Amino acid sequence: MQNYPYIITISSEKGGVGKTTLASNLAIYLKAMRDDLPVTIFSFDNHFTIDRMFELPGQNLTGTVFEMLKGVPARELVHVGQYGVSYIPSSTELGEMNENFRGPMSLTRMFAECGFGGIVIIDTRPDLNILTQNALYAADRVLIPVKDMPSLENCKNIFALFDQRGIDKKSLSLIPCLIDSRIKFDGLFKDQKTLLRAFAINRGYRCMDTYISKSPKVESLNTNPDGKIYPILTHARGTDVHGQFTEIARDILRNYDATPEPRSCLYAAWLREKEGKKKESYLARLEGLAERCLVCGALLSEQPERRGFYYETSDRASRGFLHSDCFTDLLCAALYGMTDQSQAYGAARMVIADRAQKTVSLFLPQSQGATAQLDYRQFSHDGDQLFRKELSMQGFSEGEFDGMNDRLFLLLNESLAGYEGSLREEAWLAVHPVDADAPETVLQDEHYRAIRQVHARIAEQLGQSA
């Protein structure tokens, strides 16, 4: 048994072509032909035909396809139903998912992480919304029912989607459905199936050799005085459709057996590789960190809980963490000339600390002749400038400390010093607030990517103002 599901998507933008009949009965045939093969089905449409076909009387339902799309693992929502076919109950709430569901490969990821194998059949809506697109991209096999020229014409949109994503179109197969054998034509194309297949091949579409006939007997299985839905396998054995579904199921099983690694498996391997690279990048960033707080010089490992800020220079030559209290005291002294002896220092310090926790601080030292200046700015986490102040750094170039800017001078010297004691030309320092309970998370890919984006915006603004 495969550890990852082989996914079949039934899709067409045209309604009334027999999608749900194909999906639900194919599930039953597959299960009947191979009893030990798990077969699961669900629908993105809200007609609840799947539920009426497979739900057992009195069955306790624990969730629907809506919960699956919201992130509940699919294995927790699968219910074993009639005929041994498993199903995930349908939902009327999927409309809002068109707004909230992001990413064309989200469903592929869900089934790469679902934890069960076998065959999964997805019945889609007659449109190409984001859920249908996800179902198409996740599929190892896409069956596209066509019954007439308009439904054949709509196929081009599905093929175009695969071209846009660079996905191999070999998984796409047209299947003529609801073919009325009584309709005959003069000339080369003598009947509907021959005509549809010829037009499909002429357009470069793959078309199954098998087709599904239009059958009053089969139609009565869905519409009858009992209000029930009966399967073709048990209630239409004497029809051509029974033999046609048998052939389709055999074709599906041949493809299933010939696919040792379905798309969900390949995607899972890609995710593992991606996560491995993320971990390598994260560890590499951890290795390059300074061991001490540049303001007080104390080892960060001795009091790791005090780390509240992450700093990085524009050239990434210097990176590390700062103690929250050290950085706050630095800002109080450098920006406002305040120390713990100043009046109302406690209240002012709280305001300054709060501001620092909500912004990115930029330190850009500049030399104007013999005088050193500091261009200090604060930016939002989106990179918008919120505050700017120019500060004199008298004594900095001479290496003199004045008791007020000692912390600032230490930070700049330790992070931006170049050869022979001078600062690296055009380099600047950015200080970011971090979660004091887990400061290293700032170096994880998604968080560190945000830092690099802010730095890019800062560099752009510095270039414009230069």
C-alpha positions, 0 to 999 in steps of 0.5 A, a space after each residue: 500500500 502506498 504511503 501517499 495518495 494517488 489523486 484523481 480529479 474530475 473537472 469540467 467548467 461545463 455543468 451537466 456533463 456527468 462529473 459527480 456520477 463519474 466520480 462517485 461510481 468510479 469510487 465504488 468500482 475501484 473499491 469493488 475491484 480491489 477491496 484492500 485498496 483505500 478509496 476516498 472521495 470528497 466534493 467541492 460542490 455543495 449538492 451533497 450527492 457524495 454524502 447521499 451516496 455514501 453516508 451511513 444511517 446514524 453515522 456520527 460526523 466529525 467534520 467536513 471538507 471545510 475543516 480540511 481546507 482550514 487546516 484540520 488533517 484529512 485523516 481526522 475527517 475521513 469517514 468509512 461509508 457505504 460500499 466500503 468507500 471512505 468520504 469527507 462530508 461536504 460543506 456549504 461554507 466553501 464560498 468564503 474559501 475562494 477569498 481565504 484559500 491562498 496558493 495553487 499548491 495548498 491542497 497538494 501539501 495537505 495530501 502530502 501530509 495527510 498520512 494515508 494512501 490509496 486513491 483519492 477522488 475529488 469532485 469539483 465545481 463547474 468552474 476554475 476557482 482557486 479550489 478547482 485549480 488546487 484540485 487540478 494541480 494536486 492530481 496524478 490523473 485528471 478526467 475531463 468529461 465532455 458530452 458536446 462541443 461547448 464542453 469540449 471548447 471549455 477544456 482549453 482553459 484547463 490546458 491553459 492553466 497547466 501551461 501557465 504553471 509548467 505542469 505536464 499535461 499528460 495527466 489530463 484525459 478527456 472522456 466522452 460522457 452521456 453519449 447517445 448511441 441513437 444519434 448518427 451522422 453521415 460521413 467520416 464521423 458516424 456518432 458523437 463519441 467519434 466526433 468528440 474524440 476526433 476534435 479532441 485529438 485535433 486540438 492536441 488533447 488526450 482522450 480515453 478510448 472508453 466512453 460513457 453512454 447516455 442511459 435512461 436506466 442510469 439516470 433513474 438511479 439519481 432521480 426516482 420516487 425513493 429520493 435515493 441515489 443508487 450505484 451503477 455497479 449494483 443497479 445497472 449491471 445489464 447496461 453498457 454503462 456498467 461495462 464502460 465503468 469497469 473499463 475505466 476503473 481497470 485503466 485507473 488501477 493500471 495507472 495507479 500500479 504504474 505510479 510508485 511515487 504519486 504527486 503527493 509523495 514527490 511534493 512531500 520529498 520536495 518539502 523535506 528538501 526545502 525544510 532541510 535547506 531552511 534548517 541549514 540556512 538558519 544554522 549558518 545564521 546562528 553560527 555568525 552571531 557575536 557572543 557578547 552584547 556590544 553595549 555592555 560587553 557581557 556574554 549573552 549566554 550568561 543571561 539569554 533572557 535579557 536579549 530583546 534586540 537583534 542588530 545587523 549591519 548593511 554589509 552583514 559583517 556584524 550580527 548579533 543580539 543586544 540586551 533590552 535594557 542596554 539598548 534602551 539606556 543607550 537611546 535615552 542617553 544618545 537621543 535625549 541626554 537622559 540618565 538614571 539620575 535625570 528627572 522623570 527618567 523612569 516614565 521617559 524610559 518606558 516611552 522610549 522602550 515602547 517605541 523601540 519595541 515597535 520600530 527598527 532603529 537605524 544608525 548611520 555615522 557620517 563624517 563632516 570634516 573633523 566632526 562626526 555626526 550620527 544620522 539616527 532614524 526609526 522605521 516601521 516594520 514595513 520600512 516607512 520612515 517614522 522619525 529622524 534626528 541628527 546627533 553630534 558625536 563629539 570625541 568619537 573620532 578621537 576615541 574620547 568618552 564623555 560619559 553620556 554617549 559611551 554606550 553609543 560609541 561602543 556599539 558603533 565601534 564594535 559593529 562598524 569599525 573597519 581598518 585602522 579604527 575607521 568606520 566602514 564606508 557607507 555602512 549602517 547599522 539596523 536594530 530590530 526588536 525580537 521576542 525575548 522568549 525566543 529571540 533566535 526565531 528572528 533568524 528563521 527564513 520567514 522572519 529573516 526574509 522580512 528583515 532583508 526586505 526592510 533593509 532593502 527599503 531602507 537602502 533605497 531611501 538612503 540612496 534617494 536622500 544621498 
